[in-house]
Amino acid sequence: MIEWSPATIKAFQTTLLTWFDQEGRDLPWRRDHEPYHIWVSEIMLQQTQVQTVIPYYERFMDWFPTVQELAAAPEDRLLKAWEGLGYYSRVRNMQRCARQLLADYDGQWPKTATELTELIGIGPYTAGAIASIAFNEPVPAVDGNAFRVFSRLLEIDADIAKPQTRQLFEQVIAKIIPVDRPGDFNQAIMDLGSSYMTARNPDSEHSPVKAFNQAYLDGKELAYPVKTKKPRPVPVDYVAVMAKVPTGEWLMTQRPSTGMLANLWTVPLVKVDDLDLADDATEDDVLVAVSTYFKRDYQLNLVGKELPLKPVSHTFTHQKWTIQLLAGQVEEADLAYFPGKVVSDDQLTDLPMPKVQDKIWQRYREQR
């Protein structure tokens, strides 16, 4: 690992911030230093690209302009605001955090990264971003961009997949971050990591910090950051039942309140492992097994047919779902044992649904 002299650190700060002043991205959450705005944007930006987040952020601020309104929001509206962003535990934790702020902090944000990590759902990176941008605390905000940028600048070969590596990067960056403009510094690193120093196809030849990028100068930029691979997602097979009742309404089910996609709405999804099927089961066997499942678990008579469509594929962090579509008619609509309700076409848009359900609808429309 390279260690910079005080003169090099000063030169890097000046070069980076001069570039940021001229080329920094104009983003809606950067137009003030309001901690609520920074917090919402940073939570949304986890696992999601900036251009995708912008309309979500603007709608979220329109619906919940203050911590108070977020704290009081009905869950259905909260999930609807987040629909499509995935990882719904994030927005649930945001509401819990908003309520914690009102109950324990009189609605006032803590001003240090250490205090901010006491809030629900706020980890070291988000705390560092809020503290540095909103309150000018000279603390690093170490995310994927910071790992990538500083590992290349300084040839840090520690494995970023290991939790203890974060502390190493925080210690290194703490020596480099300027005390007078820590928020701008952290945001400049974010912009640098998403432009000239991307994970693939970086353009370091034209980067404003080219002279400081030791990995680039040594011709081994793509060797950084060092990261061990995650295990492959576990494959899980489902059947999506596109079932209507005699009135023409859709049968929709609400996911359990805990676990994946908690409280979101989908068509009934039957896990193939829960069906009584032999290894050499045919399509007709699947139809019979799903109908039996509906009768046994929901007390519903389902008449189904296999749809000649390519299965839907959707990958989560730890699972990869493959979903075969089945069309069906439920002969009677007694839903006493069914975890859901019937919904008209007009009402579907009111339900908070996960991205995987959007894919199911799109595939279903292909057969029309």
C-alpha positions as CSV (number, residue, x, y, z in Angstrom):
1,M,0.0,0.0,0.0
2,I,1.2,3.5,-1.0
3,E,1.4,6.2,1.7
4,W,1.2,9.8,0.7
5,S,3.2,12.6,2.1
6,P,1.4,15.7,3.5
7,A,2.3,17.6,0.3
8,T,0.8,14.8,-1.9
9,I,-2.3,14.8,0.2
10,K,-2.7,18.5,-0.2
11,A,-2.2,18.3,-3.9
12,F,-4.7,15.5,-4.2
13,Q,-7.3,17.5,-2.2
14,T,-6.9,20.6,-4.4
15,T,-7.0,18.6,-7.6
16,L,-10.1,16.6,-6.7
17,L,-12.1,19.5,-5.3
18,T,-11.2,21.8,-8.2
19,W,-12.6,19.2,-10.6
20,F,-15.6,18.7,-8.4
21,D,-16.4,22.4,-8.3
22,Q,-16.4,22.4,-12.1
23,E,-17.8,19.0,-13.0
24,G,-19.7,17.7,-10.0
25,R,-23.1,16.2,-10.8
26,D,-26.2,18.4,-10.3
27,L,-28.4,16.1,-8.3
28,P,-31.7,17.0,-6.6
29,W,-30.4,16.0,-3.1
30,R,-27.3,18.1,-3.5
31,R,-29.2,21.4,-3.7
32,D,-29.1,21.9,0.1
33,H,-27.5,20.3,3.1
34,E,-30.7,19.1,4.7
35,P,-29.9,15.7,6.5
36,Y,-33.3,14.3,5.6
37,H,-32.7,14.8,1.9
38,I,-29.2,13.3,2.1
39,W,-30.4,10.3,4.1
40,V,-33.3,9.4,1.8
41,S,-31.0,9.7,-1.3
42,E,-28.3,7.6,0.2
43,I,-30.7,4.8,1.3
44,M,-32.2,4.8,-2.2
45,L,-28.8,4.7,-3.9
46,Q,-27.9,1.5,-2.2
47,Q,-28.0,-1.2,-5.0
48,T,-29.5,1.3,-7.4
49,Q,-28.1,3.6,-10.2
50,V,-28.3,7.4,-9.8
51,Q,-30.5,7.9,-12.9
52,T,-33.0,5.3,-11.6
53,V,-33.1,6.9,-8.2
54,I,-33.9,10.5,-9.3
55,P,-37.6,10.1,-10.1
56,Y,-38.1,7.9,-7.1
57,Y,-36.4,10.5,-4.9
58,E,-38.5,13.4,-6.3
59,R,-41.8,11.4,-5.8
60,F,-40.7,10.4,-2.3
61,M,-40.1,14.0,-1.3
62,D,-43.5,15.0,-2.8
63,W,-45.3,12.3,-0.8
64,F,-43.2,12.5,2.4
65,P,-41.6,15.9,2.5
66,T,-40.7,15.7,6.2
67,V,-39.6,13.2,8.7
68,Q,-43.0,13.6,10.4
69,E,-44.9,12.7,7.3
70,L,-42.7,9.7,6.7
71,A,-43.2,8.5,10.2
72,A,-47.0,8.7,9.8
73,A,-47.2,7.1,6.4
74,P,-49.5,4.1,5.9
75,E,-47.5,1.0,5.0
76,D,-49.2,0.4,1.7
77,R,-48.3,4.0,0.5
78,L,-44.8,3.6,1.9
79,L,-44.3,0.4,-0.1
80,K,-45.9,1.9,-3.2
81,A,-43.4,4.8,-3.1
82,W,-40.6,2.2,-3.0
83,E,-42.1,-0.1,-5.6
84,G,-39.4,-1.2,-8.1
85,L,-36.4,-0.2,-5.9
86,G,-36.3,-3.6,-4.2
87,Y,-34.8,-4.5,-0.8
88,Y,-38.0,-3.3,0.9
89,S,-36.6,-3.7,4.3
90,R,-34.7,-0.4,3.6
91,V,-37.9,1.7,3.4
92,R,-39.4,-0.1,6.4
93,N,-36.3,0.7,8.4
94,M,-36.5,4.3,7.2
95,Q,-39.9,4.7,8.7
96,R,-38.7,3.1,11.9
97,C,-35.8,5.5,11.9
98,A,-38.2,8.5,11.4
99,R,-40.3,7.4,14.3
100,Q,-37.1,6.9,16.4
101,L,-36.0,10.5,15.5
102,L,-39.4,11.9,16.7
103,A,-39.6,9.8,19.8
104,D,-36.0,9.9,21.1
105,Y,-34.4,13.0,19.4
106,D,-37.4,15.4,19.3
107,G,-37.1,15.3,15.5
108,Q,-33.5,16.6,15.5
109,W,-30.8,14.8,13.6
110,P,-27.6,13.8,15.5
111,K,-24.7,15.7,14.1
112,T,-21.8,13.2,14.3
113,A,-21.3,9.9,12.5
114,T,-21.0,8.0,15.8
115,E,-24.4,9.3,17.0
116,L,-26.0,8.7,13.6
117,T,-25.1,5.0,13.7
118,E,-27.4,4.7,16.8
119,L,-30.4,5.3,14.4
120,I,-32.2,2.3,12.9
121,G,-31.0,1.3,9.5
122,I,-28.0,3.8,9.4
123,G,-24.7,2.1,9.0
124,P,-21.2,3.5,8.9
125,Y,-21.3,4.7,5.2
126,T,-24.7,6.5,5.5
127,A,-23.7,8.0,8.8
128,G,-20.4,9.3,7.3
129,A,-22.3,10.8,4.3
130,I,-24.8,12.6,6.4
131,A,-22.3,13.8,9.0
132,S,-19.8,15.1,6.4
133,I,-22.3,16.7,4.0
134,A,-24.9,18.0,6.4
135,F,-22.8,18.8,9.4
136,N,-19.2,19.2,8.0
137,E,-17.7,16.5,10.2
138,P,-14.4,15.3,8.6
139,V,-15.3,11.6,8.4
140,P,-15.1,9.3,5.4
141,A,-18.1,7.8,3.7
142,V,-16.8,4.4,2.6
143,D,-19.0,2.7,-0.1
144,G,-18.2,0.8,-3.2
145,N,-16.9,3.9,-5.0
146,A,-14.5,4.7,-2.1
147,F,-13.3,1.1,-2.0
148,R,-12.6,1.2,-5.7
149,V,-11.1,4.7,-5.9
150,F,-8.7,4.4,-2.9
151,S,-7.7,0.8,-3.6
152,R,-6.5,2.0,-7.0
153,L,-5.0,5.3,-5.9
154,L,-3.0,3.6,-3.1
155,E,-2.8,0.0,-4.3
156,I,-4.6,-1.3,-1.2
157,D,-4.8,-5.1,-1.7
158,A,-7.0,-5.9,1.3
159,D,-10.1,-8.0,0.5
160,I,-13.0,-5.6,0.5
161,A,-15.4,-8.5,1.0
162,K,-14.1,-8.9,4.6
163,P,-15.8,-6.7,7.2
164,Q,-12.6,-5.7,8.9
165,T,-11.3,-4.1,5.6
166,R,-13.7,-1.2,6.0
167,Q,-11.9,-0.1,9.1
168,L,-8.6,0.0,7.2
169,F,-10.0,2.1,4.5
170,E,-11.6,4.5,7.0
171,Q,-8.3,4.9,8.7
172,V,-6.5,5.6,5.4
173,I,-9.1,8.1,4.1
174,A,-9.3,9.9,7.5
175,K,-5.8,11.0,6.9
176,I,-6.7,12.4,3.4
177,I,-10.1,14.0,3.9
178,P,-9.9,17.8,4.3
179,V,-11.3,19.3,7.5
180,D,-12.8,22.3,5.7
181,R,-14.8,20.5,2.9
182,P,-15.4,16.9,4.0
183,G,-18.8,16.6,2.4
184,D,-17.6,17.9,-1.0
185,F,-14.7,15.5,-0.8
186,N,-16.9,12.5,-0.1
187,Q,-19.2,13.5,-2.9
188,A,-16.3,14.0,-5.3
189,I,-15.1,10.5,-4.6
190,M,-18.6,9.2,-5.4
191,D,-18.5,11.1,-8.7
192,L,-15.0,10.0,-9.5
193,G,-16.0,6.3,-8.9
194,S,-19.0,6.6,-11.2
195,S,-17.2,8.3,-14.0
196,Y,-13.4,8.0,-14.6
197,M,-12.8,5.2,-12.1
198,T,-15.7,2.8,-12.8
199,A,-15.4,-0.9,-12.1
200,R,-15.2,-1.8,-15.8
201,N,-13.8,0.2,-18.6
202,P,-12.3,3.1,-16.5
203,D,-11.0,6.1,-18.3
204,S,-8.1,7.0,-16.1
205,E,-6.1,8.4,-19.0
206,H,-8.5,11.5,-18.9
207,S,-9.1,11.4,-15.1
208,P,-8.4,14.5,-13.1
209,V,-6.5,12.4,-10.6
210,K,-4.5,10.4,-13.1
211,A,-1.2,11.4,-11.6
212,F,-2.3,10.0,-8.2
213,N,-3.6,6.7,-9.5
214,Q,-0.8,4.3,-8.7
215,A,-2.5,1.2,-10.0
216,Y,-3.1,2.9,-13.3
217,L,0.5,4.1,-13.5
218,D,1.6,0.6,-12.8
219,G,-0.6,-0.9,-15.5
220,K,-2.8,-3.0,-13.1
221,E,-5.8,-0.9,-12.4
222,L,-8.3,-3.7,-13.0
223,A,-6.7,-5.8,-10.3
224,Y,-8.2,-3.4,-7.7
225,P,-10.2,-3.6,-5.6
226,V,-9.5,-7.1,-4.4
227,K,-12.7,-8.9,-3.6
228,T,-13.5,-12.6,-3.1
229,K,-16.6,-13.8,-5.0
230,K,-19.9,-14.2,-3.3
231,P,-21.6,-17.6,-3.4
232,R,-23.9,-18.1,-6.3
233,P,-27.6,-17.5,-5.6
234,V,-29.6,-20.6,-4.8
235,P,-32.0,-21.6,-7.6
236,V,-35.7,-21.8,-6.6
237,D,-38.5,-22.8,-8.9
238,Y,-42.0,-21.4,-8.7
239,V,-45.3,-21.6,-10.6
240,A,-47.1,-18.2,-10.9
241,V,-50.9,-18.8,-11.1
242,M,-52.6,-16.2,-13.2
243,A,-56.0,-17.0,-11.8
244,K,-59.3,-15.2,-12.2
245,V,-62.6,-15.6,-10.3
246,P,-66.0,-15.8,-12.1
247,T,-66.4,-12.0,-11.9
248,G,-63.3,-11.5,-13.9
249,E,-61.2,-10.2,-11.1
250,W,-57.6,-11.4,-10.3
251,L,-56.7,-13.5,-7.4
252,M,-53.9,-11.7,-5.6
253,T,-52.0,-12.8,-2.6
254,Q,-50.1,-10.7,0.0
255,R,-46.7,-12.0,1.1
256,P,-46.1,-12.7,4.8
257,S,-45.1,-9.8,7.0
258,T,-41.6,-11.2,7.4
259,G,-39.1,-12.6,5.0
260,M,-38.6,-11.8,1.3
261,L,-40.9,-9.3,-0.3
262,A,-42.7,-8.9,3.0
263,N,-46.3,-7.5,2.7
264,L,-46.0,-7.0,-1.1
265,W,-48.7,-8.3,-3.5
266,T,-48.2,-10.9,-6.2
267,V,-50.3,-13.5,-8.1
268,P,-50.2,-16.7,-6.1
269,L,-46.6,-18.2,-6.3
270,V,-46.4,-21.9,-5.6
271,K,-42.9,-23.2,-4.8
272,V,-42.3,-26.3,-6.9
273,D,-40.6,-28.0,-4.0
274,D,-44.0,-27.8,-2.1
275,L,-45.7,-29.8,-4.8
276,D,-45.9,-33.5,-4.8
277,L,-44.0,-34.1,-8.0
278,A,-41.8,-36.9,-9.3
279,D,-38.4,-36.0,-10.9
280,D,-39.8,-36.9,-14.4
281,A,-43.0,-34.9,-13.9
282,T,-44.8,-33.6,-17.0
283,E,-46.6,-30.3,-17.6
284,D,-49.9,-32.1,-16.9
285,D,-48.5,-33.4,-13.6
286,V,-47.6,-29.8,-12.6
287,L,-51.2,-28.7,-13.5
288,V,-52.7,-31.4,-11.3
289,A,-50.3,-30.8,-8.5
290,V,-51.0,-27.0,-8.4
291,S,-54.8,-27.7,-8.5
292,T,-54.3,-30.1,-5.6
293,Y,-52.3,-27.5,-3.7
294,F,-55.0,-24.9,-4.1
295,K,-57.7,-27.3,-2.9
296,R,-55.6,-28.5,0.0
297,D,-54.2,-25.2,1.3
298,Y,-56.9,-22.6,0.1
299,Q,-60.1,-24.7,-0.3
300,L,-60.3,-23.3,-3.9
301,N,-61.2,-25.3,-7.0
302,L,-58.6,-24.2,-9.7
303,V,-58.9,-25.2,-13.3
304,G,-55.6,-24.4,-14.9
305,K,-53.7,-24.5,-18.1
306,E,-50.0,-24.2,-18.9
307,L,-49.0,-21.0,-20.8
308,P,-46.6,-21.5,-23.7
309,L,-44.3,-18.9,-22.5
310,K,-40.6,-18.7,-21.5
311,P,-40.3,-18.8,-17.7
312,V,-39.6,-15.6,-15.8
313,S,-36.2,-15.3,-14.2
314,H,-35.4,-13.0,-11.4
315,T,-32.3,-12.9,-9.2
316,F,-32.2,-11.7,-5.6
317,T,-29.0,-11.5,-3.5
318,H,-29.2,-15.1,-2.3
319,Q,-31.8,-16.7,-4.5
320,K,-32.5,-17.0,-8.3
321,W,-36.2,-17.6,-9.0
322,T,-37.4,-19.4,-12.2
323,I,-41.1,-18.9,-12.6
324,Q,-43.4,-20.8,-15.0
325,L,-46.7,-19.2,-15.7
326,L,-50.0,-21.0,-15.4
327,A,-53.4,-19.5,-16.3
328,G,-56.4,-20.5,-14.3
329,Q,-60.0,-20.0,-13.3
330,V,-61.2,-20.4,-9.7
331,E,-64.7,-21.8,-9.8
332,E,-65.8,-20.2,-6.6
333,A,-64.5,-17.1,-4.8
334,D,-64.8,-18.1,-1.1
335,L,-61.4,-16.8,0.1
336,A,-61.7,-17.7,3.8
337,Y,-58.5,-19.7,3.6
338,F,-56.7,-17.7,1.0
339,P,-54.0,-15.1,2.1
340,G,-55.2,-12.4,-0.3
341,K,-58.1,-10.9,-2.1
342,V,-59.7,-10.5,-5.6
343,V,-58.6,-7.3,-7.4
344,S,-60.0,-5.7,-10.6
345,D,-57.7,-4.5,-13.4
346,D,-58.3,-0.9,-12.3
347,Q,-57.3,-1.7,-8.7
348,L,-54.0,-3.5,-9.6
349,T,-52.0,-0.3,-9.8
350,D,-53.0,0.6,-6.2
351,L,-51.2,-2.4,-4.8
352,P,-47.5,-2.3,-3.9
353,M,-45.8,-5.0,-6.0
354,P,-42.2,-6.2,-6.3
355,K,-40.2,-6.1,-9.5
356,V,-40.6,-9.8,-10.0
357,Q,-44.4,-9.3,-10.3
358,D,-43.9,-6.7,-13.0
359,K,-41.9,-9.3,-14.9
360,I,-44.7,-11.8,-14.5
361,W,-47.3,-9.3,-15.9
362,Q,-45.0,-8.5,-18.8
363,R,-44.5,-12.2,-19.7
364,Y,-48.3,-12.9,-19.3
365,R,-49.1,-10.1,-21.8
366,E,-46.9,-11.8,-24.4
367,Q,-49.4,-14.5,-24.9
368,R,-52.2,-12.1,-25.7
